[in-house]
């Protein structure tokens, strides 16, 4: 009985966690066009895009390409110090919050 218990303990501790290993990539301003290394919030949308609110703009990563939004189109508003980011799954909207506007 002790042998079975020891076998199950070793199996559960070493064999099963090996399936959960994932390759992580850390993105920063050196290896990506991320606007700033200060990232306040990260969300994903229904299409699988990753959105990051940074100190100097909004970044969208689709898994291979980056799109950077540093201003609001057709306005003079700069997207800076984005300290909050929310995603509305029902309407497929991204909401950002800036302290100055």
Steps between C-alpha positions, in 0.01 A plus 500: 500500500785738583661424165179585314464823696862596426454420129181709475662791684801502268275461195271788600785731598731450203321344206168687484642856537722438198191528278434854620827647375459795267750703303481859624621801307563825682443803279653837573612808309819323391346197323163648396342833402330516842469875573632472857613237748247627755192291425199576719245251369480214249177353356413268213207544263265255325738476202793393718681833477695610806458868597747675731445840661838666552635829623551621143217342300283201422647189337319216323674168436328249272751221561749610237452873428483806723278805444574806710240768574660814641227752418127514440436529124380839371568668836793656678469259795806291574451157657736537795500358851227245428450369851181302438379275221178303473351277235126467432454149359138553398560812289865422414625837630826597669472774763801697621531749783738793510542736797512821295182459293 
